[in-house]
Every structure is written in C-alpha cells, then in structure tokens.
Amino acid sequence: MPTVAQSSTPETDWVSRFADDVIAESERRAPGKPVVVASGLSPSGPIHLGNLREVMTPHLVADEVRRRGYEVRHLISWDDYDRYRKVPNGVPGIDESWAEHIGKPLTSVPAPAGSAYPNWAEHFKAPMVAALAELGVEFDGISQTEQYTAGTYREQVLHAMKHRADIDAVLDRYRTKKDPSKPGGTGKKPQQKPVDEAELEAAEGSGAAAEDDGTSGSSYYPYKPYCGQCERDLTTVTSYDDESTELSYTCVCGFAETVFLKEFNRGKLVWKVDWPMRWAYEGVIFEPSGVDHSSPGSSFVVGGQIVREVFDGVQPIGPMYAFVGISGMAKMSSSKGGVPTAGDALKIMEAPLLRWLYARRRPNQSFKIAFDQEIQRLYDEWDKLSSKVADGSVLPADAAAYARAVGTAAGELPRTERVLPYRTLASVADITAGAEDQTLRILSELDPSDPIVSLDEVRPRLDRAESWITAYVPADQRTLVRSEPDASMLGELGDADRESLRLLVEGLDTHWSLDGLTTLVYGVPKIQAGLPADAKPTPELKVAQRTFFALLYQLLVGRDTGPRLPTLLLAVGAERVRKLLGA
C-alpha cells in the first residue's frame, strides 16, 4: 500500500506532503492522465460534520495538486444504492412507518413528508451539495444507483462472481474460525480490532458504513440482489453458474427468482468488494477512510488485498481520518437526532473559517467545531491569524492552512469586507434582536473616525453572528436591557458606588467609541484608587474592576454578567445609559 513520504521539510503542511505523494503515485501509475481522488458519502440521513472530513481531506489535497498545474478529478460516490438500514432519530417528517422500507435502496425509500425531493437519498444529498458549493469544493458526483442500474459495472460484477472463491480466501484470512457451512468451518465471525460503538455509528453516511462481506447461505457470493417483489435486500443467492451467469435467489418475503446476471441490474456487490472494485474501475490515487474502516479485517484493509488479487488494481493512498466533534459532544453520529451538518455550520460561520478547521489539523487529529460560546474564541483565533498573515509574522504551515481556507485554485472565496470581532457582532445582534437600524447605529459608533455606513460592509459575518445568537444561545442567556431604572438598587448604593457611576457618566461624551469606552470602564476603578489611567492591573484593582462591572450589569441588564461592557454601552446609547444609571 502506498504510504506518505516523509522527505518534505518540517515546515511543509500535511496537504503538501500528501500532494507530493499523490503526484508521484499518479505519474507512476497513469502518466499524463488526470489525478483521481475520491470520497464516498451515503445519504442515509443528515450528512454531518464528521462525514464532511471524508470530502475535505481529498478536496484539500486535490486543490493543492491543481495549484501545481495538474488536472484533477475529485469523485464523490453517492452511495445511494446502499440499503436503508434503520429509521433515524430526529428527522422531521418521518415516523415508524418508514421501517417498512428497511432493506430497500436509499433511492427507493420515500423522502420525509413535505420534502421537495423524489426520494430519501436526494433529500439528504441536496443540502450537502449546496454546502459543498459554498465551501468551494469542486467534484464529480457519481450516483451508485445510476451506475448499478445502468449496468455500468456489469463486467466487474461478473468478474467478482467468477472469482468469488478468491475473494472468500482473502476474507478468510481475517476469520479466526471458518464458517461451519464450509469445509472445516466452525462459524466464528471475523475478528476485528474493537471499535468504539459511537465511532461505528458516526461512520454511517461516510460511504463505508457497511462492513458486509457477503457471507451467507451454503456458499460464498459477493453479490446481493434486491428482491423483485418487495425491493429489499433480504435475499440469499442459492445458485450461480459461471458460464451462463444464471443466478437464483430467494427472499424472506417468499419470493424466488432466477435471472441471468449478464443482463440483471437490480443488485450490487457487497461493500467489502464494491469499494475495491471502484478503486480499480476509477483508478483512484487518493481516498481517506475513517478509523473504523482501518482496523484489521475491516473494509479498507481487506480492500487493499481484494483490489490487488482480484481486480488487478492498486489500493489508493489512504490516510485514516479521526472523527469530528462539536462543543458539548464527544463524537457525532447521524443515528442520533440533531447532529449538525455542514449547512448548519455555515449558518453560523463563514466558509473560510469552516475550511480552516479541516485544513489546519492533520487527518488523524480529532477536533471539535464550536456551536456554543467557544465560537467567539475560535473567531478571535482566526482574526489573529489573519493579522499575522497581513503583517508577515505567520509561520509557514499556518500560512498554508490560511491560504487553503480563504480560497482554492479557482480563486478566493467570498468573505466579509470589513472585519469586526465576531463577539462584538454577536453582542450587538443579541441586544438589538436583529433590528437593522439599531444595529447600524451601534456599529457606526464603534469607530467614529471611520464609521460603518452600511451593514453590507460587515456581512456575511454579521448574518452568521445573528444566526448563532438566535439558534444557539438559550433564551435565559440572552440580553434584555432594562426599560426603567432599578430605583430600589440605586437608592441603596453607597458613596463609592455613586462616585463610580458619576465618573462613568461624565466620561461618556468624550469616550463614545469602542476603544474610548473600554478605556473608560477599566479606568474608573483606577481613578477611584488614586491611580493613573495607564496603571498596571494589580490583584486588588482587578477585584475592584470586577465589582464595578457587576454593578453596571445589574443596573443595565439585571444580571451580574453580559456582553462586553463597551459594546453594551454603545448598544444601549448614551441617553439611556444615563437614565438607567440614575444620572
């Protein structure tokens, strides 16, 4: 199996190292032909952010190869001819009646009620296609339903059936004990390295979901017909003749049929044979796989031997990729409801940021995508990286990840014209509840020397921040500015607190900008302590500042915490601040 070269300099990022190997392998195997990389996705349910790594890993490598002047094909095999395995949780528009379709091809299962799409597969494929377009991912989509039902793989299917004993022998190497129906067998299932159950569930939708090797009945057959009566794959091949290609099968529904495989298109190779067949058929040079498909006896490992010994092909360079989580969830599984998809992520973050999350980590490194407050820190990190790129202080590997995030070989992705901190935009969206006139007023006052004159300047980041506030910040954490002063609290204030409020109110007019108000709110406790405005913070001063901040929050929003105070003050407005502070 081809492996990753380690000859690149330490500063070279992981994408460049894989691109080096892919180019070398492609020139060795198929000089002068397009470089082929591949992904596989099964639209069995929402295609989540873990599945997106199946696409982004080869995409980033393919894009680097394109940047070097090579023609590249990135294939995405839509495994829509896979069987419908179970009714997923948390999908609107379905109920347990969909269980009657278990065993049918995904393209033969009705879409959820109210869907605009003709079947289950198309319903879940469409949002992924839209997200990939927004992410700048170029690909050639291949429907496996179309491939199999058109007879595209006919010769490969007949070849696999003819060499079923050879395939069985490869699989047998990973069975600790043989099938009792075969000579000398005892029936123990193949032994594999234990895989975390959540990881196996998370693999659904990856195109490598089924670890089926075709062992059933008294003989081994790597082909599974879909029943001519009930459409399900609950079938057993009972006989096959290599010369005539006559195949007989029975189904649990009671139906039985004899067909000629040389003209029969209603079935498919089992996964452990189907995958390596496609490697050989398409000439795939690079395709990653999840950790659950890289353990001993699993599809990628076994496939490497089947592609070589049966289909006279070569296994792709195939890095194992780790799973992707979200803040608050260790792993994602499409079998559990509410698992975020690429489309969900793109509602709250710009495409370059989402690309960056996949580009900056090697495939075997797991990472999390933030849907909670952590997204603000993530954006701060992204903006800091952007500044380092601009001033030339960025490290080479970080610069490469940034370049891969903001654009592709085809050009740069759209991004926000004028960058403001995400946390600032989120705070403004929180306080204004999306009112555009108030939002523009506040943002125009952030920097009076260079005011924002149109919200279009801060889009799409503003829209993403508003979406995050609306969808992911609980109602009890939203900011609600008081409509009237808290007379009781104001009446009970001591002299020191009254003095701090007086100092703040007096400074509003001369400090009415984001930077000015930042200086003001941090400076009031310094002045009260007899310190200059630029005094270094001491433990005592930090305590005084926190106490002052809590007082302001209580008087303005009725809580001890809230959005950053300078942003909150701008949002409330000087006149209303004076009113709420009793001035």
C-alpha positions in Angstrom: 0.0 0.0 0.0 1.4 3.4 -0.9 2.4 5.4 2.1 3.1 9.1 2.8 6.6 10.2 2.1 8.5 11.9 4.9 11.0 13.8 2.8 9.3 17.2 2.9 10.7 19.9 5.1 9.3 20.2 8.6 7.6 23.4 7.7 5.6 21.8 4.9 2.0 21.3 5.8 0.2 17.9 5.7 -1.6 18.8 2.5 1.6 19.5 0.6 3.1 16.2 1.8 0.1 14.2 0.5 0.1 16.2 -2.7 3.8 15.2 -3.3 2.9 11.5 -2.9 -0.3 11.7 -4.9 1.5 13.3 -7.9 4.3 10.8 -7.7 1.9 7.9 -7.5 -0.3 9.2 -10.3 2.7 9.7 -12.6 3.9 6.2 -11.8 0.5 4.6 -12.4 -1.1 6.7 -15.1 1.2 9.3 -16.5 -0.5 12.1 -18.5 -3.9 11.3 -17.1 -6.0 13.3 -14.6 -5.2 12.7 -11.0 -8.1 10.9 -9.4 -9.1 11.4 -5.7 -12.3 10.1 -4.2 -14.8 10.4 -1.4 -17.8 8.3 -0.6 -21.0 9.5 1.1 -24.1 7.6 1.9 -27.2 9.8 2.0 -28.8 7.6 4.7 -29.6 10.6 6.9 -28.3 14.0 7.6 -24.7 14.2 6.3 -22.9 15.6 9.3 -19.7 17.4 10.0 -17.8 14.2 10.6 -18.7 13.0 7.1 -17.5 16.3 5.8 -14.0 15.2 6.6 -14.4 12.4 4.1 -14.7 15.2 1.5 -12.5 18.0 2.8 -9.4 15.7 3.2 -9.2 14.8 -0.5 -10.5 18.2 -1.6 -7.6 20.0 0.1 -5.1 17.6 -1.5 -6.8 17.8 -4.9 -6.8 21.6 -4.7 -3.1 21.7 -4.0 -2.4 19.3 -6.9 -4.5 21.7 -9.1 -2.5 24.7 -7.9 0.6 22.9 -9.2 -0.9 22.7 -12.7 -2.2 19.2 -12.8 -5.7 18.2 -14.0 -7.6 16.6 -11.1 -10.9 14.7 -10.7 -12.4 14.6 -7.3 -15.0 11.9 -7.3 -17.8 11.8 -4.8 -19.6 8.5 -4.9 -23.1 8.9 -3.6 -23.8 5.5 -2.1 -27.5 5.9 -2.8 -27.8 2.3 -3.8 -26.9 1.2 -0.2 -29.7 -0.4 1.8 -31.9 1.6 4.1 -30.7 0.3 7.4 -32.9 1.9 10.1 -35.3 4.8 10.8 -33.0 7.6 12.1 -33.9 9.6 15.1 -34.6 13.3 15.0 -35.6 13.6 11.3 -38.7 15.7 10.8 -41.4 14.3 8.6 -40.9 10.7 9.3 -42.4 8.1 11.7 -42.0 4.4 12.4 -43.9 3.6 9.3 -40.7 4.2 7.4 -39.5 0.9 9.0 -41.3 -1.0 6.2 -38.7 0.3 3.8 -35.7 -1.1 5.7 -33.6 -3.2 3.2 -34.6 -1.2 0.1 -32.1 1.0 -1.8 -32.0 4.5 -0.4 -33.3 5.8 -3.8 -36.4 3.6 -3.4 -37.3 5.0 0.0 -39.8 7.9 0.1 -38.4 11.2 1.2 -39.7 12.6 4.5 -43.1 14.1 4.4 -43.1 17.6 2.9 -39.8 17.2 1.1 -39.3 18.7 -2.4 -37.2 15.7 -3.4 -38.3 12.5 -5.0 -36.7 10.0 -2.6 -34.8 9.6 0.7 -31.3 9.8 -0.9 -32.0 13.0 -2.9 -33.5 14.7 0.2 -30.3 14.3 2.2 -27.9 14.7 -0.7 -29.2 18.2 -1.7 -28.2 20.1 1.4 -24.7 18.6 1.2 -24.3 19.6 -2.4 -25.3 23.2 -1.5 -22.9 23.3 1.4 -20.0 22.0 -0.8 -20.7 24.7 -3.4 -20.5 27.4 -0.7 -17.2 25.8 0.6 -15.7 25.9 -2.9 -15.4 22.2 -3.3 -15.3 21.1 -7.0 -16.3 17.5 -7.6 -17.8 15.0 -10.0 -20.8 13.3 -8.4 -21.4 9.6 -9.2 -24.8 8.0 -8.2 -24.2 4.4 -7.4 -27.9 3.7 -8.1 -27.3 5.0 -11.7 -24.1 3.1 -12.1 -25.5 -0.3 -11.0 -29.0 0.0 -12.6 -27.4 1.1 -15.9 -25.1 -2.0 -15.9 -22.0 0.2 -15.8 -20.3 -2.3 -13.5 -21.5 -5.4 -15.3 -18.1 -6.8 -16.2 -16.8 -6.1 -12.7 -19.8 -7.8 -11.1 -19.4 -10.9 -13.4 -15.6 -10.9 -12.7 -16.2 -10.8 -8.9 -18.7 -13.6 -9.1 -16.3 -15.7 -11.2 -13.5 -15.1 -8.6 -15.7 -15.5 -5.6 -13.5 -18.2 -4.2 -10.5 -15.9 -4.4 -12.4 -13.1 -2.6 -13.6 -15.6 0.0 -10.0 -16.7 0.6 -8.9 -13.1 1.2 -11.7 -12.6 3.7 -10.9 -16.0 5.3 -7.5 -14.6 6.4 -9.4 -12.4 8.8 -11.7 -15.0 10.2 -10.3 -16.7 13.3 -12.5 -19.7 12.6 -14.2 -20.7 9.3 -17.9 -20.7 8.5 -19.4 -24.1 9.5 -21.1 -24.3 6.2 -17.7 -24.6 4.6 -15.2 -27.4 4.8 -13.6 -27.5 8.3 -15.5 -24.4 9.5 -16.8 -23.6 13.0 -18.7 -20.5 12.4 -16.9 -17.8 14.4 -17.3 -14.3 13.0 -14.3 -12.4 11.7 -12.2 -11.0 14.5 -11.6 -7.3 14.3 -9.9 -4.7 16.5 -12.6 -3.4 18.9 -14.1 -0.1 17.7 -16.0 2.3 19.8 -19.7 1.9 19.2 -20.2 5.6 18.8 -17.5 5.7 16.2 -19.2 2.9 14.3 -22.4 4.8 14.4 -20.7 8.0 13.3 -19.4 6.2 10.3 -22.9 6.0 8.8 -23.1 8.4 6.0 -19.4 8.0 5.2 -19.8 5.7 2.2 -18.1 3.0 4.2 -20.9 2.3 6.5 -21.5 -1.4 5.8 -18.8 -3.9 6.8 -20.8 -6.6 5.0 -18.5 -9.2 3.3 -21.3 -11.3 1.7 -21.1 -14.4 3.9 -24.5 -16.1 3.8 -26.0 -19.4 2.8 -24.1 -22.5 2.0 -21.7 -20.8 -0.5 -20.0 -17.5 -0.7 -21.4 -14.9 -3.1 -20.1 -11.3 -3.2 -23.3 -10.1 -4.9 -26.6 -9.2 -3.2 -29.8 -8.9 -5.4 -32.6 -6.6 -4.4 -35.9 -8.6 -4.4 -38.1 -8.3 -7.5 -41.2 -8.3 -5.3 -40.5 -6.4 -2.1 -37.4 -4.4 -3.3 -35.5 -5.3 -0.2 -32.1 -7.0 0.0 -33.2 -9.7 2.4 -32.2 -12.2 -0.2 -30.0 -15.2 -0.4 -28.3 -16.4 -3.5 -28.9 -20.1 -3.8 -27.0 -20.9 -7.0 -24.9 -19.4 -9.7 -23.5 -20.7 -13.0 -20.3 -19.0 -14.2 -20.8 -20.0 -17.9 -24.4 -18.9 -18.4 -24.4 -16.4 -15.4 -27.7 -17.9 -14.3 -28.4 -16.8 -10.7 -31.1 -18.0 -8.4 -32.1 -16.3 -5.2 -34.8 -16.4 -2.6 -36.2 -13.6 -0.3 -37.6 -13.7 3.2 -40.8 -12.3 1.7 -41.3 -15.7 0.0 -40.4 -14.5 -3.5 -37.8 -16.5 -5.6 -36.4 -15.7 -8.9 -33.9 -17.0 -11.5 -32.1 -14.4 -13.6 -29.1 -14.0 -15.9 -26.6 -11.8 -14.2 -25.2 -10.7 -17.5 -28.4 -8.7 -18.1 -29.7 -8.2 -14.5 -29.1 -4.8 -12.9 -31.1 -4.9 -9.7 -28.4 -5.6 -7.1 -24.9 -4.7 -6.0 -21.6 -6.0 -4.8 -21.3 -6.2 -1.0 -19.4 -3.4 0.5 -16.0 -5.1 1.0 -15.9 -6.0 -2.7 -17.7 -2.9 -4.0 -15.2 -0.4 -2.6 -12.0 -2.0 -4.1 -13.8 -2.7 -7.3 -14.4 1.1 -7.6 -10.8 1.9 -6.8 -9.7 -0.2 -9.8 -12.5 0.9 -12.1 -11.9 4.7 -11.5 -8.2 4.5 -11.0 -8.3 6.2 -7.6 -5.0 7.5 -6.3 -6.1 9.0 -3.0 -9.1 8.3 -0.8 -9.2 8.6 3.0 -11.1 6.3 5.4 -12.4 6.6 9.0 -10.7 4.8 11.8 -13.4 2.2 12.0 -12.5 1.1 8.4 -8.8 0.9 9.1 -8.8 -1.8 11.7 -7.6 -5.4 11.0 -10.2 -7.2 8.8 -12.1 -4.0 8.0 -13.1 -2.8 4.6 -10.0 -0.6 3.8 -7.5 -3.3 4.9 -9.3 -6.2 3.2 -10.0 -4.0 0.2 -6.3 -3.5 -0.4 -5.8 -7.2 -0.9 -9.0 -7.7 -2.9 -8.2 -4.8 -5.3 -4.8 -6.3 -6.0 -5.6 -10.0 -6.1 -9.0 -9.9 -7.7 -9.3 -6.7 -9.7 -5.6 -6.3 -10.7 -5.6 -2.8 -9.3 -3.8 -0.7 -6.6 -5.1 0.5 -3.3 -5.2 4.3 -3.0 -3.0 6.3 -0.7 -5.5 6.2 2.1 -4.9 8.2 5.3 -7.1 7.3 8.3 -9.0 10.3 9.5 -10.2 10.9 13.0 -13.7 11.9 14.0 -15.0 15.4 14.4 -16.9 16.5 17.4 -18.8 19.6 18.4 -18.6 21.5 21.7 -20.5 19.5 24.2 -20.5 16.3 22.3 -17.6 13.8 22.2 -18.5 12.3 18.9 -21.1 12.8 16.3 -23.4 10.2 15.0 -26.0 10.5 12.3 -28.1 7.9 14.0 -28.8 10.4 16.8 -31.1 13.3 16.2 -29.9 16.9 15.9 -26.4 16.2 14.7 -25.0 19.3 13.0 -24.4 19.3 9.3 -22.1 21.4 7.1 -25.2 23.5 6.3 -25.8 24.1 10.0 -22.2 25.2 10.5 -22.3 27.6 7.5 -25.3 29.3 9.1 -23.1 30.5 12.0 -19.6 30.7 10.5 -18.2 31.9 7.2 -16.9 29.3 4.7 -13.2 30.2 5.1 -13.4 29.6 8.8 -15.0 26.1 8.4 -12.4 25.2 5.7 -9.7 26.3 8.1 -10.8 23.9 10.8 -10.3 21.0 8.4 -7.1 22.4 6.8 -5.1 23.1 10.0 -5.4 19.6 11.5 -3.8 16.5 10.1 -6.4 13.9 9.2 -5.5 11.7 12.1 -6.1 14.5 14.6 -9.6 14.9 16.0 -11.0 18.3 16.6 -14.2 20.0 17.7 -16.4 22.5 15.9 -18.0 25.1 18.2 -21.7 25.7 18.3 -21.5 27.2 21.8 -19.7 30.3 23.3 -16.5 28.8 22.1 -17.2 30.0 18.6 -16.3 33.5 19.7 -12.8 32.4 20.8 -12.5 30.5 17.6 -13.2 33.6 15.6 -10.7 35.6 17.7 -8.1 33.0 16.8 -9.0 33.2 13.1 -8.8 37.0 13.2 -5.4 36.9 14.9 -4.1 34.5 12.3 -5.4 36.9 9.6 -3.5 39.7 11.2 -0.3 37.7 11.3 -0.7 36.8 7.6 -1.1 40.5 6.8 2.0 41.6 8.7 4.2 38.7 7.6 4.7 37.2 11.1 2.8 34.0 10.4 4.5 30.6 10.5 4.8 28.8 7.1 2.4 25.9 8.0 -0.1 28.3 9.4 0.1 30.5 6.3 -0.5 27.4 4.1 -3.6 26.5 6.1 -4.9 30.1 5.9 -4.4 30.2 2.1 -6.2 26.9 1.7 -9.1 28.3 3.8 -9.6 31.6 2.1 -9.5 30.3 -1.5 -9.0 27.5 -3.9 -7.1 27.1 -7.2 -10.2 28.7 -8.8 -9.9 31.8 -6.8 -10.8 33.4 -3.4 -14.0 32.6 -1.6 -16.4 35.5 -0.7 -15.7 37.0 2.8 -16.6 39.9 4.9 -15.3 43.2 3.6 -14.8 44.9 7.0 -13.8 42.6 9.8 -15.2 43.2 13.2 -14.9 40.8 16.1 -17.5 38.1 16.0 -18.2 38.5 19.7 -18.9 42.2 19.1 -21.3 41.5 16.3 -23.0 38.7 18.4 -23.4 41.1 21.3 -25.0 43.7 19.1 -27.3 41.1 17.5 -28.2 39.9 21.0 -29.1 43.4 22.3 -30.9 44.7 19.2 -32.7 41.4 18.4 -31.7 41.9 14.8 -33.2 45.4 14.3 -31.1 46.7 11.4 -31.5 50.4 12.2 -30.3 49.9 15.7 -27.5 47.6 14.6 -26.2 50.1 12.1 -26.4 52.9 14.7 -24.3 50.9 17.1 -21.8 49.7 14.6 -21.3 53.2 13.1 -20.3 54.4 16.6 -17.6 51.8 17.2 -15.0 53.9 15.5 -16.3 57.5 14.8 -13.1 58.2 12.8 -14.0 55.6 10.3 -17.7 54.9 10.7 -19.5 51.9 9.1 -22.1 53.4 6.7 -23.8 50.1 5.5 -24.4 46.8 7.1 -23.3 45.2 3.9 -19.7 46.1 4.9 -19.9 43.6 7.8 -21.8 40.9 6.0 -21.8 37.9 5.8 -20.2 37.8 9.3 -23.0 39.8 10.8 -25.6 37.4 9.5 -23.6 34.5 10.9 -23.4 36.1 14.3 -27.1 36.8 14.3 -27.9 33.2 13.3 -25.8 32.0 16.2 -27.4 34.2 18.7 -30.9 33.2 17.5 -30.3 29.4 17.2 -27.7 28.5 19.8 -27.9 31.0 22.7 -30.5 29.9 25.2 -33.3 32.4 26.0 -32.2 32.7 29.6 -28.7 33.8 28.4 -30.0 36.5 26.0 -29.5 40.1 27.0 -32.6 42.2 27.9 -31.8 45.8 28.7 -33.9 47.3 31.5 -36.8 49.5 30.3 -36.7 51.6 33.6 -34.0 52.3 36.2 -33.9 50.0 39.2 -34.9 52.7 41.7 -34.5 50.3 44.7 -31.0 49.4 43.9 -30.0 52.9 43.0 -31.4 54.1 46.4 -29.3 51.6 48.3 -25.9 52.5 46.7 -23.0 53.6 48.9 -20.9 56.7 48.3 -18.2 54.8 46.5 -20.6 53.2 44.0 -22.3 56.5 43.4 -19.0 58.1 42.7 -18.0 55.4 40.2 -21.3 55.9 38.3 -20.8 59.7 38.3 -17.3 59.2 36.8 -18.6 56.9 34.1 -21.5 59.2 33.1 -19.2 62.2 33.0 -16.8 60.4 30.6 -19.5 59.1 28.2 -19.4 62.0 25.7 -15.6 62.2 25.4 -15.1 58.4 25.3 -18.0 57.5 23.0 -16.3 54.8 20.8 -15.5 51.2 21.4 -11.9 51.9 22.4 -12.8 55.0 24.4 -15.5 53.2 26.4 -13.0 50.3 27.0 -10.6 52.8 28.5 -13.4 54.4 30.5 -14.9 51.4 32.1 -11.5 50.0 33.1 -10.3 53.4 34.1 -13.0 54.4 36.6 -11.8 51.9 39.3 -8.2 53.2 38.7 -9.2 56.8 39.3 -11.1 55.9 42.4 -8.0 54.1 43.7 -5.9 57.2 43.0 -4.0 55.5 40.2 -3.2 56.9 36.7 -5.3 55.7 33.8 -2.4 53.6 32.4 -1.7 51.9 35.7 -0.8 48.2 35.6 -3.5 45.9 37.0 -2.9 44.6 40.5 -4.9 41.8 42.2 -6.7 44.5 44.2 -7.5 46.6 41.2 -8.9 43.6 39.3 -11.3 42.9 42.2 -12.4 46.5 42.1 -13.0 46.4 38.4 -15.0 43.1 38.6 -17.1 44.7 41.3 -17.7 47.8 39.2 -18.6 45.7 36.1 -21.1 43.7 38.1 -22.7 46.9 39.3 -23.1 48.2 35.8 -24.5 44.9 34.5 -27.1 44.8 37.3 -28.2 48.3 36.6 -28.3 47.9 32.8 -29.5 44.3 32.3 -30.4 42.9 35.7 -27.6 40.3 35.8 -24.0 40.1 37.1 -22.7 39.4 33.6 -23.5 40.1 30.0 -21.9 41.3 26.7 -18.7 43.2 26.8 -19.5 46.5 28.6 -18.1 48.8 26.0 -20.3 47.1 23.3 -23.3 47.1 25.7 -23.0 50.8 26.5 -22.8 51.6 22.8 -25.8 49.5 22.1 -27.9 51.0 24.9 -27.0 54.6 23.9 -25.6 57.4 26.0 -29.0 58.9 26.9 -30.5 55.6 28.0 -27.3 54.7 29.9 -27.6 58.0 31.9 -31.2 57.2 32.7 -30.6 53.7 33.9 -27.6 54.7 36.0 -29.7 57.4 37.7 -27.9 60.4 36.3 
